[in-house]
Amino acid sequence: MSNDKYSIIALLREEFERRESLLADMHKAQISTPRPSSPWSIKDVVAYLHAQQQRSTNTAR
């Protein structure tokens, strides 16, 4: 079971790093402006996904 736990944590970290690299080239205005199809900005979505990732990581530990 512990191998599965560490694999899940590693996958979650990889996903976080992937998201960071996608955002690295974006301007602040692009990240902060709500999308036309949603009241949420990219910043809002990333914050939500980060919180979910933290919960998943803490649960796996």
C-alpha positions in Angstrom: 0.0 0.0 0.0 2.8 2.5 0.8 4.1 2.2 -2.8 0.7 3.2 -4.1 0.6 6.1 -1.6 4.0 7.4 -2.8 3.0 6.9 -6.5 -0.1 9.0 -5.9 1.9 11.8 -4.2 4.4 11.8 -7.0 1.7 12.1 -9.6 0.1 15.0 -7.8 3.5 16.8 -7.6 4.0 16.2 -11.3 0.6 17.7 -12.1 1.4 20.7 -9.9 4.7 21.3 -11.8 2.9 20.9 -15.1 0.4 23.6 -14.1 3.2 25.9 -13.0 5.0 25.6 -16.3 1.8 26.4 -18.2 1.3 29.6 -16.2 4.9 30.7 -16.3 4.5 32.5 -19.6 1.2 34.1 -18.9 0.9 37.8 -18.0 -0.8 38.8 -14.7 -3.8 40.3 -16.5 -4.3 37.0 -18.4 -4.3 35.1 -15.1 -6.5 37.5 -13.2 -9.2 38.3 -15.7 -12.3 36.1 -15.5 -13.0 34.0 -18.6 -15.9 35.0 -20.9 -17.6 31.6 -20.2 -17.1 31.7 -16.4 -17.0 34.1 -13.5 -13.7 32.4 -12.5 -10.3 33.6 -13.6 -7.4 31.3 -14.2 -6.1 32.4 -10.9 -9.3 31.3 -9.2 -9.3 27.9 -10.9 -5.6 27.3 -10.0 -6.3 28.2 -6.4 -9.2 25.8 -6.3 -7.2 23.0 -7.9 -4.3 23.6 -5.5 -6.6 23.3 -2.5 -8.0 20.0 -3.9 -4.5 18.8 -4.5 -3.5 19.6 -0.9 -6.5 17.7 0.4 -5.7 14.7 -1.8 -2.0 14.8 -0.7 -3.0 15.1 3.0 -5.5 12.2 2.7 -2.8 10.0 1.0 -0.4 10.6 3.8 
